[in-house]
């Protein structure tokens, strides 16, 4: 029996409005003791928070969603991802209202139906020990960075697949090897991939569509590591950082750099504050950027509104364990997670609506 066209259209509209599906069983929207672990926003008002709450002798996952900047929350179908006992970050990445990924660095799961079901994702050819550090999506494809470790030698490689695919596979030609390897991804206005090894090998590619790549001059000089932000008003923003602990323990030398367009050479701008070891970097515009760092049990959010000429620093001393998921979702609105669910100080999500000048804790309930 055919469904009437008007009825089918109504069903489609309802699905788009509700986003990630709510679980079938009734439950409190925010479970008692909920502590956020990761947040991912597809726009200034639409976002998701994966967290955990005490559940007997363990922690149970819970996924919340909002369409009005956190004024109201709804309960969604949570991924079956246990909270790691090694304090690995559990990262949620939502790409629209249907496809999302979650990873603890070793295990990966994805949903293609708004959280109603979650499937495991295989990493083709990956040999433990390894750590999946970044996941991003553009042009209908997912990209990830996988770093493997060995006895004095490892590698960092770019993996990819169609969004929601059950297997991520290495992309030929996108990898580095060495004693210490690392990398970063950025989307927005195009895809950027930076890979490096031993603070001496730096490789960088750009792509407008996620299918065709062009090598370009690396954003950072030898001896520094690139952290990438997306293209903002046609300009590209990057952060170049020294090895952790330089010029003194608990600090990092940093410099903001800009390129006039994707693939163009970068020019040096102002030096950023030294305090803390890098945890994240994001830009809301060519002139507004924020660095998340941890040092001495304190979290730092270093922000500039004038392209790196001057900086302000917000200290978050209550937790000081980790700052993760720093990102801007548009209109100067950004988010960061402070702490981890099972740490002594717990965790919280902070939000800015002015490009990083001021931050306030997000409330759930």
C-alpha positions as CSV (number, residue, x, y, z in Angstrom):
1,X,0.0,0.0,0.0
2,X,1.5,3.4,-1.0
3,X,1.8,6.2,1.5
4,X,0.0,9.3,0.4
5,X,2.4,12.0,-0.8
6,X,1.2,14.6,1.7
7,X,1.7,12.1,4.6
8,X,5.2,11.2,3.4
9,X,6.1,14.9,3.2
10,X,4.9,15.5,6.7
11,X,7.0,12.6,8.0
12,X,10.1,14.0,6.3
13,X,9.5,17.5,7.8
14,X,9.1,16.1,11.3
15,X,12.3,14.1,11.0
16,X,14.2,17.2,10.0
17,X,12.8,19.2,12.9
18,X,13.5,16.7,15.6
19,X,17.1,15.8,14.5
20,X,18.7,13.0,16.5
21,X,16.0,10.6,17.5
22,X,14.8,10.3,21.1
23,X,15.1,6.9,22.8
24,X,12.0,4.8,22.9
25,X,11.9,4.5,26.6
26,X,11.0,7.5,28.8
27,X,13.8,8.8,30.9
28,X,14.7,12.1,32.6
29,X,16.1,14.5,30.0
30,X,19.2,15.1,32.1
31,X,20.2,12.1,34.2
32,X,21.2,12.6,37.8
33,X,24.9,13.4,38.2
34,X,25.3,14.1,34.5
35,X,28.9,15.2,33.6
36,X,29.7,16.3,30.0
37,X,32.5,14.6,28.2
38,X,32.3,16.1,24.7
39,X,30.3,18.6,22.7
40,X,29.7,19.1,19.0
41,X,27.7,22.0,17.3
42,X,26.4,22.2,13.8
43,X,25.4,25.8,14.2
44,X,25.3,28.5,16.9
45,X,22.0,27.2,18.3
46,X,22.1,23.5,17.4
47,X,24.4,21.2,19.3
48,X,24.9,17.9,21.1
49,X,26.6,17.0,24.4
50,X,27.7,13.5,25.2
51,X,28.1,12.9,28.9
52,X,28.1,10.3,31.6
53,X,26.3,9.8,34.9
54,X,26.9,7.4,37.8
55,X,25.4,4.1,37.1
56,X,25.9,1.6,39.9
57,X,29.7,0.9,40.0
58,X,30.3,2.4,36.5
59,X,29.3,5.4,34.3
60,X,26.5,5.3,31.8
61,X,26.5,7.4,28.6
62,X,23.8,10.0,27.9
63,X,23.4,12.1,24.8
64,X,21.6,15.5,24.9
65,X,20.6,17.8,22.0
66,X,19.4,21.4,21.7
67,X,18.0,23.6,19.0
68,X,17.8,26.8,21.0
69,X,21.4,27.3,22.2
70,X,20.9,25.2,25.3
71,X,17.8,26.9,26.7
72,X,16.1,23.5,26.4
73,X,17.6,20.0,26.0
74,X,16.2,16.7,24.8
75,X,17.4,13.2,25.4
76,X,18.8,11.3,22.4
77,X,20.0,7.8,21.7
78,X,23.4,7.5,23.2
79,X,26.3,5.5,21.7
80,X,27.4,2.4,23.6
81,X,30.8,3.9,24.4
82,X,32.1,3.2,27.9
83,X,34.0,5.9,29.7
84,X,37.7,4.8,29.4
85,X,39.5,4.2,32.7
86,X,42.7,5.6,31.1
87,X,41.2,9.2,30.8
88,X,41.2,9.1,27.0
89,X,39.0,11.8,25.7
90,X,35.6,10.5,24.3
91,X,35.0,12.8,21.4
92,X,31.6,13.3,19.7
93,X,31.5,14.8,16.2
94,X,28.0,15.5,14.7
95,X,27.7,16.2,11.0
96,X,24.1,17.4,10.5
97,X,21.1,15.8,12.2
98,X,21.7,12.2,11.0
99,X,25.4,11.3,10.9
100,X,27.7,11.4,13.9
101,X,30.9,9.7,15.1
102,X,32.1,9.0,18.6
103,X,35.6,7.8,19.5
104,X,37.7,7.2,22.6
105,X,40.9,7.2,20.5
106,X,40.8,3.5,20.0
107,X,37.2,2.5,19.4
108,X,35.0,4.3,16.9
109,X,31.2,4.2,16.4
110,X,28.9,6.0,14.0
111,X,25.2,6.6,13.5
112,X,23.5,7.2,10.2
113,X,20.0,7.5,11.6
114,X,20.2,10.3,14.1
115,X,21.3,8.1,17.0
116,X,18.7,5.4,16.8
117,X,21.4,2.9,16.1
118,X,25.2,3.0,16.4
119,X,27.6,0.8,14.5
120,X,31.3,0.0,15.1
121,X,33.8,1.5,12.6
122,X,36.8,-0.4,11.5
123,X,40.2,1.2,10.9
124,X,41.7,-0.6,7.9
125,X,45.3,-1.7,8.5
126,X,45.7,-0.1,11.9
127,X,47.9,-2.0,14.4
128,X,47.7,-1.2,18.1
129,X,48.9,0.8,19.9
130,X,47.4,3.7,18.1
131,X,45.3,6.8,18.8
132,X,42.6,8.4,16.6
133,X,43.0,12.1,17.3
134,X,40.8,14.0,14.9
135,X,37.6,13.4,13.0
136,X,36.1,15.9,10.5
137,X,33.6,15.9,7.6
138,X,33.4,17.8,4.3
139,X,31.9,17.1,0.9
140,X,30.1,14.0,2.2
141,X,33.4,12.4,3.3
142,X,34.8,11.8,6.8
143,X,38.5,12.4,7.5
144,X,40.5,11.2,10.5
145,X,44.1,11.2,11.8
146,X,45.5,8.0,13.2
147,X,48.8,8.0,15.0
148,X,50.5,4.6,15.7
149,X,53.3,4.0,18.1
150,X,56.3,1.6,18.0
151,X,59.6,1.1,19.6
152,X,61.2,4.5,18.8
153,X,59.2,4.9,15.6
154,X,55.6,5.6,14.7
155,X,53.4,7.2,12.0
156,X,50.5,9.6,11.6
157,X,48.3,9.0,8.6
158,X,45.1,10.4,7.1
159,X,42.1,8.1,7.0
160,X,38.9,8.6,5.0
161,X,35.6,7.2,3.9
162,X,32.1,8.2,2.8
163,X,30.2,9.7,5.8
164,X,28.7,6.9,7.9
165,X,30.7,4.2,6.2
166,X,31.7,1.2,8.4
167,X,35.4,1.3,7.5
168,X,37.9,4.1,7.5
169,X,40.9,3.4,5.2
170,X,44.3,5.2,4.9
171,X,44.6,7.8,2.1
172,X,47.6,6.9,-0.1
173,X,50.4,9.5,0.1
174,X,49.1,11.2,3.2
175,X,51.4,10.1,6.0
176,X,54.6,10.8,8.0
177,X,56.9,8.5,10.0
178,X,59.4,9.2,12.7
179,X,60.2,9.0,16.4
180,X,57.4,11.6,17.2
181,X,54.6,12.2,14.7
182,X,51.6,14.4,14.8
183,X,49.0,16.3,12.7
184,X,45.8,18.3,12.5
185,X,42.7,18.7,10.4
186,X,40.4,21.7,9.7
187,X,37.2,22.1,7.7
188,X,35.2,25.2,6.8
189,X,35.8,26.9,3.5
190,X,37.8,23.8,2.4
191,X,39.8,21.0,4.0
192,X,43.3,21.5,5.5
193,X,45.6,18.6,6.5
194,X,48.9,19.2,8.3
195,X,51.3,16.3,9.2
196,X,54.7,16.5,10.9
197,X,57.5,14.4,12.4
198,X,60.2,15.1,14.9
199,X,59.8,18.9,14.6
200,X,61.7,18.8,11.4
201,X,59.3,17.4,8.7
202,X,56.1,19.5,8.0
203,X,53.7,18.6,5.2
204,X,50.5,20.5,4.4
205,X,47.7,20.0,1.8
206,X,44.5,21.9,1.0
207,X,41.3,20.8,-0.8
208,X,38.1,22.7,-1.8
209,X,36.0,19.6,-2.1
210,X,37.6,16.8,-0.1
211,X,38.4,14.9,-3.2
212,X,41.2,16.8,-5.0
213,X,44.2,17.9,-2.9
214,X,47.1,20.3,-3.6
215,X,50.3,20.4,-1.6
216,X,51.1,23.9,-0.2
217,X,53.7,25.6,1.8
218,X,53.4,24.6,5.5
219,X,51.9,27.2,7.8
220,X,54.8,26.8,10.3
221,X,58.6,26.7,10.2
222,X,60.7,23.7,11.2
223,X,60.8,23.3,14.9
224,X,57.1,24.3,15.4
225,X,53.8,22.4,15.1
226,X,50.7,23.7,13.2
227,X,47.3,23.9,14.7
228,X,44.7,24.7,12.1
229,X,41.5,26.7,12.0
230,X,39.0,26.8,9.2
231,X,38.9,29.4,6.5
232,X,37.3,32.6,8.0
233,X,36.0,35.3,5.6
234,X,38.3,33.8,2.9
235,X,41.4,34.1,5.2
236,X,43.2,31.1,6.8
237,X,44.3,31.1,10.4
238,X,46.9,28.9,12.0
239,X,48.8,28.6,15.3
240,X,52.5,27.6,15.3
241,X,53.8,26.2,18.6
242,X,57.1,25.0,20.0
243,X,57.5,21.7,21.7
244,X,55.7,21.5,25.1
245,X,57.7,22.8,28.0
246,X,59.5,25.6,26.1
247,X,60.6,28.2,27.2
248,X,59.9,26.6,30.7
249,X,57.9,23.7,32.1
250,X,54.2,24.1,31.7
251,X,54.5,26.6,28.8
252,X,54.6,26.7,25.0
253,X,55.9,29.4,22.6
254,X,53.2,30.3,20.1
255,X,52.7,32.5,17.1
256,X,49.5,33.3,15.2
257,X,49.8,33.2,11.4
258,X,47.5,34.1,8.5
259,X,47.2,33.3,4.8
260,X,45.1,35.5,2.5
261,X,43.4,32.5,0.9
262,X,43.4,28.7,1.0
263,X,46.8,27.4,-0.3
264,X,48.6,30.8,-0.1
265,X,51.8,31.3,2.0
266,X,51.3,32.3,5.6
267,X,52.7,35.4,7.2
268,X,53.7,35.8,10.8
269,X,51.6,37.9,13.2
270,X,51.7,38.5,16.9
271,X,53.2,36.2,19.5
272,X,50.6,34.5,21.8
273,X,50.9,34.0,25.6
274,X,53.2,31.2,26.7
275,X,51.1,29.8,29.7
276,X,50.0,26.2,29.4
277,X,50.4,23.2,27.1
278,X,48.2,23.3,24.0
279,X,44.8,21.6,24.2
280,X,43.0,23.2,21.3
281,X,42.9,26.1,18.9
282,X,40.0,27.7,17.0
283,X,39.2,31.0,15.2
284,X,35.8,32.7,14.9
285,X,37.1,35.3,12.3
286,X,40.4,36.3,10.8
287,X,41.1,38.5,13.8
288,X,39.4,36.6,16.6
289,X,41.0,33.3,17.8
290,X,41.3,31.3,21.1
291,X,43.9,28.9,22.4
292,X,43.0,26.3,25.1
293,X,45.9,25.3,27.3
294,X,46.6,23.5,30.6
295,X,49.4,24.1,33.0
296,X,50.0,23.8,36.8
297,X,46.4,22.5,37.4
298,X,44.9,25.6,35.7
299,X,43.0,25.8,32.4
300,X,43.8,28.8,30.2
301,X,41.7,30.3,27.4
302,X,43.9,32.8,25.6
303,X,41.9,35.0,23.2
304,X,42.7,37.8,20.7
305,X,40.3,40.1,18.9
306,X,42.8,42.0,16.8
307,X,44.7,39.3,14.9
308,X,47.2,38.5,17.6
309,X,48.5,42.0,18.5
310,X,46.9,41.8,22.0
311,X,45.6,38.9,24.1
312,X,43.4,38.3,27.1
313,X,43.5,35.2,29.3
314,X,40.7,33.6,31.2
315,X,41.9,31.1,33.9
316,X,39.7,28.1,34.8
317,X,41.3,26.9,38.0
318,X,38.4,24.7,39.3
319,X,39.3,21.6,37.3
320,X,42.6,22.0,35.4
321,X,42.6,18.5,34.0
322,X,41.8,19.0,30.3
323,X,40.2,21.5,27.9
324,X,38.7,19.8,24.8
325,X,36.5,20.3,21.8
326,X,37.2,24.0,21.4
327,X,35.4,25.2,18.3
328,X,33.4,28.1,16.9
329,X,30.0,27.3,15.3
330,X,29.3,30.7,13.7
331,X,28.2,34.3,14.8
332,X,31.1,34.4,17.3
333,X,29.6,31.5,19.2
334,X,32.0,28.9,20.5
335,X,32.2,26.1,23.0
336,X,34.8,24.2,25.1
337,X,34.7,21.3,27.6
338,X,36.6,21.8,30.8
339,X,37.6,18.7,32.8
340,X,36.4,15.0,32.5
341,X,33.4,13.2,33.9
342,X,35.3,11.0,36.3
343,X,37.9,13.6,37.4
344,X,37.8,14.9,41.0
345,X,36.4,18.3,39.8
346,X,34.0,16.8,37.3
347,X,33.5,18.7,34.0
348,X,31.6,21.5,32.4
349,X,30.8,23.1,29.0
350,X,31.6,26.8,28.5
351,X,30.1,29.0,25.8
352,X,31.1,32.3,24.3
353,X,28.9,34.5,22.0
354,X,31.5,37.3,21.4
355,X,34.3,35.4,19.7
356,X,36.1,34.3,22.9
357,X,36.1,37.6,24.9
358,X,33.8,36.2,27.6
359,X,32.8,32.6,28.5
360,X,29.9,31.3,30.6
361,X,29.1,27.8,31.9
362,X,26.3,26.0,30.1
363,X,23.6,24.7,32.3
364,X,21.7,21.4,31.7
365,X,18.1,21.0,32.8
